[in-house]
């Protein structure tokens, strides 16, 4: 279950597994009690985070097999190898050099910094994700008067699910949250620094948030409509001038995801089947112009926002995720209409960048299960950023429309 450095290879689902992981849960619970005693969290946060910290014990092996998210074992093996021998199973442990910078090794190094008692299983890494998420909650809630409202945004089912596994999604979301909030606050150094690990962890998120940084820092598009219009004009002009390069990147990811999800008539699947039976039809999936890409993105965007659709439900999590998708769209719309936030230039820029990111995912979408995760990893940081714009400190609302006094 872990790697070759351990004799105990597989104890998933046994009593030993749960007893072993109670050490990590107990450590997080003890930290939680300390924060409660020094009045950094209220009693509601204490109760809720106890449940959130316990959730890794419920998901892997108990509710579903960790094999459904097989990447967990890759991250766990890499981290255990780095901790026991100092060597990477992927690239000899160095983050510098040819073919050495990769998402798995960087994720393992970052997750391994957290001082938990035991790093032995995929669930151990899930507890690390929970701790990172809790620290993000502590940092984020200090901008708000109502801690309970902020707490609700950390109870979204997909957030609890993905942070309960040994995946890098939590790291990506947390880094994205720090980038967005700091940019909205007018602080640029930390976002620029955080873009480097994000480039390694998920290049799509890097591109989307780098575009937001450019809009903020260079064009000042959050200041007024004229500057936002200039940003939009330059964005589309550059896209047209470099149309060939933009389309080549989009087509690369588009066809790669189609090939990964390909099922041949003989039962063979993925890239091997695609190379044998599907590669000849690759041209039919290619985008031929920026305007075609925009048109297809508009058509496929609603589907991306609502997946998984009812005819694709195969387990209990799918209908929950569908209802959650509708709820998250409603929350974004509801926040947008409060105090006419939709007239706020910061909101306009934020929403435009979100739509660009979602449109890119809509164009390359193939496997629903994969893109439910991708969509949430992108959508959630922007949702928290909108919450900050709507309810955050008044000094960050200097370009809100003036409202008449009642």
N, C-alpha and C positions, 0 to 999 in steps of 0.2 A: 504493500500500500504506500510505502514511503520511498525508500531507495535501498541500494545494496549495503549501506552502512548500518542497517538495523536488522536484527534477526527476526523481529516480529514483523512479518510482511503484511498480514491481512487479519484484522480483527473487527472489521466493520460490522455493525449490527449486534455485536456481543456486549455483554455487561461490562467487560474490561474496557471497551472503547469509551463508554459513557463515564465510568469511574475515572479513567485517565484524563478525560477532557474537563472534568469538574474542577481540576486545578486552575485551568485558564479562566473558567467562568467565575470561580471564587475570587480570583485576583481582580477581575473587572468589577465584581460586586463590591469588594472591599474598597476599591477606588471610588466607586459610586457613593458609598456611604460617607466617605471622607468629604467629597464635594457637597453632599447634603448637609453634613454637620457644620461646615464652614459657610453655609448659606449661599453657595454658588448655583444651586438648583433648588427648585421647590419640591414639594411632596409628590405632585403629579409626575414630574420628570423622574423622580426616584423610582416610582412604581413602573412607569412606562419603560425606562431604560433597563430595569431589571428584566422585564420581559424581552426586550430587544437583545440584551446580552445573552439570554438563555436560548434564543431562537436558533443558533447554529446547531444545537443538539437535537433540534426537531427536524430540520430539513434533510441534511445528508444522512442517508441510511434509514432514517425513520419514516419520512414521508416519500422519499424517492431515492433511487440509486444515484450516487455521485457520478456514475458513468454517463448520465444524461448531460452533464457538463464536464466532459472528459478532460478539458484543459486544466481542471483543478489539479490533477496529478502532476502535470508538467511544472506548474508553479511550486507545488509542494516539494517535488523532487529536487528542483533547482535550489530552493531555499535550504533544504536539509543538507544538500551537498556543500553549499557555501558555508554553512555553519559548522559542519563536522570536519571537512577537509580543506576548506578555503578555496576549493576548485569548483568551477562551473561545469555542469554536465553538458553545456552547450558550447562554451567558447573559452575554456581555461580560466574563467573567472575575471577577466579584465573587461572593463567598460571602454577601453580605448584601444583602437587598432582595427585592422581590416576585419570585417565580418564579426565584430565583437559587440557592437552596440545593438541590443535587441530588447524587446519589451519584457520578455520573461525574466531575464537576468536583472534588469533594472528594477522591475516590480519586486523580485525576490530580495534584492538588496534593501529597498526601501521598507518593505514589510518586516524584514529581519531586524530593523533598528528597534522596533517596539519590544520592550523587555518583559515578555510574558514568560511564565515558568517553563512551558513545554512547547516545543516545535516538533511535532511528530507526525501529524496527519493533515489532511486537507482541511479538517475542521479547525485545527490550530490557526491556520491562516485566516479563517473566517472570523475568529475572535480578534485577530489583529485588525481586520477590516472594521469590526464593530467599535474598537477603541478609537480608530482614526475618525470614524463617523461621529462618535461622541465628542471628541475634541472639536470637530467642526461645528457641532451643535452649540457647544459652549462659546465658541468664538462668534458664531452668527447671531445667537440670541441676545448678545450684549447691545445690539443695535436697536432692540425693540423693547417696548414697555410690557407687552403681553407675552410672557414666556410660554403660556399654554397654547397660544395660537401657533407659535413657531414649532412647538412640540408636535402639533398635528401634521406638519409637513415632513416630519421624520418618521411618521407612521404609515407612509404610503407602502402598500404591499410589495411592489416591485423593489423598492429600496431595501426593505427588510429581507426579501428573498435573495437579491444579488449580493448584498453585503454578508449574507450567511454562507457564502461559498468562497473558495480559494481562487478568486478571479481578480483581475486588475480593474474591473469596472468601478469599484469604490474609489480607488486612487484617482482614476480619470475624472470622476465626478467631483471629488473634493478639490483637486487642483483647478478644475474649471470654475468651481464656485469661488475660490480665492481670486482667480484672475478676474472674473466678472465683477465681483463686489468691489475690488480695489480699483478697477478701471472706472466704475461708476463714482467712486469716492475721489477720483482725480489723482490716484497714485499709480505710477507707471513702472517703477523699478521692479517691484515684486512680480507683477504680471509678465514682464519681459523675461525675467529669470525663470519663471515657471513654465514658459513656453518651451524651453529646451527639453525638460523631461516629458512634457506632453507630446512633443514631436516624436519621441521614441515610443511612448506608451500607445499613442493613437494619432496617427498623422492626420486623419480627417478632422478630429477635434482641434488639432493644432492649426489647420488651415482656416477653420471657421472662426476660432478665437483670435487668430492673427489678423483676420479681416476686421474684426471688431476693434482690435487695438489700432489698426491703421485708421479706421473711421474716427476713433476717439482722438488719437494723438496727432495725426497729420492733418486730417480734414476738419476736426472739431465738429463733426456732424451732429453731435448731441446738443449743440448750442442753439441752432435755429434752422428753419426750413430751407433757407438758401444754401447753407453749408451742407445740409443733408442732401439736397438736390444735386449739388456739385459732386458729392461723394458717389451718388447713384450714377450720374453721368459718366464719371471716370471709371467706375466699376464695370459698366457695360461696354464702354469704349475699349478698355483694356481686354475684356473678354472677347470682343470681336477682332481686335488686332492680333491677339494671340489665340485665335480660335482653334487652330490646328493642335497646338499644345494642350489647350484645355480639353478638347474632345478626345485626344489620345489618352489622357489620364482618366477621364470619365469612362471611356470604352474599355480601358484596361481593367478597372474595378468592376464594371458592369458585366463583362464577359467572364471574369474570374469568378464572380459570385454565381453566375448562371452555371458555369462549369462545375463548381463545387456542389451545386444542388441538382446536377443532372442525373437522371435515371434512365438507363437504356432499356430496350425491349427485352433484353436477355437477363435483366435483373442486376447488371453491373451498375455501379454508381460513381459519382464524383468525377475527378479529373481523368482517371483512367478511361472511364466510359465516354467522357466528352472527347478525349483525343481519338478514340476509335470511331465514334458515331456522330458526334456533334460539331466537331471543329470545322467541317466543311460548310456549316450553316452560320458560322460566326458573323459573317458580313451582314446578315439580316438583323442582327441585334445591335449593330453599331449606330451611333448617333452621327449624323452627317453635317449638322450645323447647330450653332448656338440657339437659333430660333426653334429648331426641332426639339432640342433639349428642354427649352423653357416650356414648350407646348406639352411634352410628355410629363414633365415635372408637375405641371398644373393638374393634369389628368390623374396622376398617380398619388399626389400628395394626400387627398382624403383617405385613400386606402391605407397609406402608411400610418396616418394618425389613428385609424380605427382598428388596425390588426391587433390580435387575430380575429378574423371574421367567424361567424357561427359555423359555417360549413368546414372550417379547419380545426374546430375544437376536438382535441383528442384526450384531454385530461382535465381535471378540476381547475387547474391553474388558468386555462385559456379563457373560460367565461369571466373569471375574476379579472384577468388582464384586460379584457374587452370593456368591462364596466369601469375599470380604472382608467382606461384611455379616454372614455367619454367624460369621466369626472375631472381628469386633468385638463382637458380642453375647456370644460365649463369653468374651472377655477381660474384659468388664464384669462378667459373672457370676463369673468366676474371682477377680477382685480383690475382689468383694463378699463372697466367702466366706472370704477369708484373715483369720485371727485374729478371726473373727466381726465383720468390719467392718459387716455388715448391721445390727448393733445400734447402730452409731454414729449419733447424732442428726444429725451433719453429713452423713453419707452418706444418711440418710433424706430430709432436706430437698433435697439435691442431686438425688437420683433422682426425687423428686416433681416438681421443676421441669423436669427432663429429660422426664419422661413428659407433663407438660402441654404442653411445646413440641412433642414428637413427635405428640401427639394433635391439636394445631392443624394441623400439616402433613398429618396423615392425613385431616382433614376437608376440606382445600382441595386435596388432591392430584389432579392430572389427568394431566400429562405425566410419564412415568417418568424420562426423561432429566433433566428439570429438577429433579425431587424427589429423585433420587439425589444430586445436588449439594447441594440444600437440607438433606437429612437429614445428610449428612456434615459440612457446615459447622456444624450444630448439635451433632451427636453428638461430634465430635472434641474440642472444648474441654472438654466434660463428662467425657470419658474421661481426659484429662490431669488434670483436677481430682480424679477418683477415684484416679488413681495417686498424686497428691500426698497425699490423705487416708490412703491405705494405706501408702505408703513414705516420706512426707515427714518433716520434723523431728518428734521426739517431743513437743516443746512444743505442737504443733498437734493432738495426739491426746489432749488432757486429758479428753475425754468418751468415750473408748473403754471398752468393758466390761473389767472386771478379769479376767485369766486366771490360773488356778492355776499356780504354779511347778512345773516338772518336776523 
